[in-house]
Amino acid sequence: MDSQLTAVYESSGRPSVPPEQLLKGCILQIMYGVRSERQLCEQIEYNMLYRWFLGMGLDESAWDHSVYTRNRDRLLNREIARQFLGEVVSQARKHGFVSKDHFSVDGTLLQAWASTKSLEPLKDPDDPPDAGSGSGIQESRPVGRDALRNFRGQTFGNQTHRSVTDPDARLARKGDKVGAKMSYLANALMENRSGLVVDGEVRLASGDGGETAAAESMLYRKGGTHRITLGADKGYDTKDFIESLERMNVCPHVAQNCNAYRSSSVPDRVSRSAGYSKSIRVRKRIEEVFGWIKQSAGLRQVKVRGKRAVEALTLMAFAAYNLVRINTLMAEPRPI
C-alpha cells in the first residue's frame, strides 16, 4: 500500500511522519486498547515492543500526538481502511483460512461520542430565526458548557432532533427495555471457515432496514458469480431481503422468524438442507468479533465523530481483529 499512502500524503510542504508508521500506530492503539493518541505517543517513548513494530530506533523521538489531529482526515479514510482490511484478508486467503462459499452477516450498535445533552430541535427552513422546530416542545437552552438542562416532559426523536456535537449520530437502542443512545450501526461480513471479517460497513442507526441494506451492499462489493450461502439472525428474515439474496445467487441461511402470526420467508427447501443448521450455528461467531472490537479495541464508544471517520476506525478494528485471529490460526497444528 506504499503507493496509495504516498499519494494521500503528497504535499509541497515539509515531509510529515511516514504514513505507514501512523497507520501501524493506529493498529497498536486498537490492538492494545490504548485510550487516546496522547497516551499512545507517550507509550512509544518507552515501549520497545511498539518501537520495534513501528521500525523506530531506540534513540528516535516519538512524534507529537497532534500529528494525528492534523492528519486525521487523511489517515482515517475509509477507502484506505477498506483496502488495508482487504490486504489482510488476502494474506489470510494465501494460507487457506478464508472460505469462498460460506459467509455470515450481522450488525451492532456503536455508541457515538455525543450525548443526549447535545440534542437540539431541527430548524424548519420556513420558521423565523428565533422560532423553534415546530415540534411543540418547549426547551430551555443551556448557557455554558456545564449548565443544567431540564428534560422533564420532553420527547426526542431522529425526525425532530439532531446532535450538535455529532450530526451523523442517531438515537437507537437494541431492545425495548434499553435506553436509547446516540449511536452508529456497524455491520460485518464474516467468512465461516475461520471467523475472519472480509468486509464491513457503518450506517446511520436510523432503524429503517439499515442492516439488510448494508448486507446487500457488502455482498455486491464482494462480487463473484458462483452460489454462496449467507447466515444471519431472525432480523434478516424479511421477504424483500430473501428475494434480493436469491437475485444475487445467494442461498439464504437465515434463521426463521415464524410464529402464530407470521410465516418465515426462508424457503422450506433451504431450511431442510444439510448445511442450513451448520450455518445457523457458525454464524454466532460474528458476535465474537463485535465483542472484541468493543471490549478490547475500545470501540464500545467511538472516540471520533462523523460517519466517515467512524467507518474508517471500525474497518481498522476489523483488520486488527483479523490479525489477532490469523496469529492464533497460524499457531494451531495443521493437518498433514
GUSE-52449 format. One record per residue (C-alpha): residue in one letter; x, y, z. Coordinates in steps of 0.05 Angstrom, whole numbers, plus 5000, padded with zeros to 4 digits. Layout:
<pts>
AXYZ/...
</pts>
This chain:
<pts>
M500050005000/D506150464997/S504050794932/Q496950934957/L499251225023/T504551654988/A499251944942/V494952125002/Y500652495036/E503552854975/S504553584990/S509354144976/G510854275049/R515853955095/P515653185099/S510952905151/V511452285193/P511451675147/P504151475136/E505950745146/Q508150905217/L501751285232/L497550715204/K501350205245/G500650665306/C493050625296/I493549865295/L497449875360/Q492350335392/I486749865372/M490149205389/Y492349425458/G486349855475/V490250495484/R485251025504/S487951625467/E493151845416/R496652245470/Q497451615512/L499851235450/C505451735437/E507451715510/Q508050955508/I512050965444/E517451355482/Y518950775529/N515650145500/M520849755460/L515549295430/Y511949895400/R518550175373/W520349505340/F513449455308/L513950175282/G521050085257/M523850635303/G530750655333/L531950675409/D534451395405/E529051645358/S523952115388/A516551955382/W512152435343/D507452905378/H500252685388/S497953295348/V500552955285/Y494352515288/T489853115297/R492753475236/N492552845192/R486152535218/D482052685155/R487352365111/L489151785157/L482051605179/N480051495107/R475050935095/E477950775026/I484850665056/A482050285115/R477849835069/Q483949705026/F488049535088/L482649045110/G482748735041/E490348645043/V489748295110/V484347835082/S488747685022/Q494447465067/A489647005104/R487046735038/K494046535017/H494346085079/G487645765064/F484046085122/V478446425082/S472346075055/K469746254986/D462845944995/H460046065065/F459046735099/S455247065156/V452847775168/D450548175228/G450348875256/T451449205323/L450749905353/L456950315369/Q455750875418/A457551555388/W462052075421/A455952505436/S450752525490/T443352675491/K445153355522/S447553565453/L440753455420/E437554075392/P430954145353/L431554145278/K430154825248/D424654885197/P427055305137/D420455675138/D421055875211/P423856545234/P431056515260/D428756515333/A422956025325/G423055305349/S423054675307/G415454635305/S415354005348/G411354325404/I417054225453/Q418954805497/E426354745514/S430755165558/R437255245520/P443255155566/V448155715575/G455255495582/R458554815577/D456354535645/A449554855651/L443854405674/R438354235626/N431254045644/F428853435604/R422253345641/G416353275595/Q420653285532/T421052755478/F426652665429/G426852325361/N431252285300/Q425952635259/T425653245304/H432453305337/R439753275318/S446253275358/V450353905351/T456553505373/D455952955321/P450353095270/D451252395239/A449652035304/R442551775315/L438451555374/A437950795375/R437150215422/K437749465416/G431749265459/D425249525486/K427749565557/V434349905540/G435150655537/A436550985471/K443551275460/M446951665405/S449651105361/Y452250855295/L450450185262/A456649765248/N455849165201/A460648595187/L461048055134/M464647435162/E467046815126/N465146185163/R471445765159/S475846155207/G471346715231/L475047275194/V471747925174/V472148025099/D468248685095/G464849195139/E460449805134/V457850345181/R450950645170/L446651145207/A442750805263/S436151015234/G432550345245/D429550315175/G432649675147/G439849915153/E442549215169/T439448875109/A441549455063/A448649405089/A448748655078/E446648745006/S451849284996/M457448845023/L455248254980/Y455348694918/R462448924934/K464648204945/G462648024874/G463247334845/T458446914804/H458346244840/R452946084891/I454646224964/T450946175030/L449546735078/G447846615151/A444147145191/D439447215251/K431947285252/G432148025240/Y434147895167/D428147435154/T424247915111/K421147785043/D424848355007/F431648135034/I430747395018/E428447564947/S434448024940/L439147464961/E436146994910/R437247504855/M444547554876/N445246784873/V446046754949/C442846184988/P439246495048/H441446115110/V437546605153/A434546405220/Q427046325211/N422746835247/C415946505248/N410346455298/A402746405301/Y402147085267/R407247055211/S410946555168/S418246545151/S420646795083/V426246275081/P424145715033/D423045025064/R427844715015/V433345155045/S431545055118/R431544295108/S438244275073/A444343955104/G448544585111/Y442945035139/S443544815211/K451144875208/S450845585181/I445845775236/R450745515288/V457045815258/R454046505246/K454246645321/R461846715316/I460747415289/E458747625359/E465947475380/V468148005330/F463548525359/G465448335430/W472848415414/I472349095380/K468149365437/Q471749065496/S479049005473/A479449525418/G475650055457/L470050175406/R464350085455/Q464150845449/V467851115389/K472451705402/V471752025334/R465952405304/G462652355235/K460451745196/R466651725151/A471451735210/V467451215249/E467150755189/A474650815177/L476050665251/T471350065250/L474649775188/M481349855221/A478749495282/F476248925238/A483148875206/A486448865275/Y481648305297/N483647915235/L491047995251/V489947725321/R485647155294/I490746985240/N496246945292/T492146445331/L490646035268/M497946015249/A499745735318/E494645175313/P497144495287/R495344395214/P493143715187/I498543355147/
</pts>
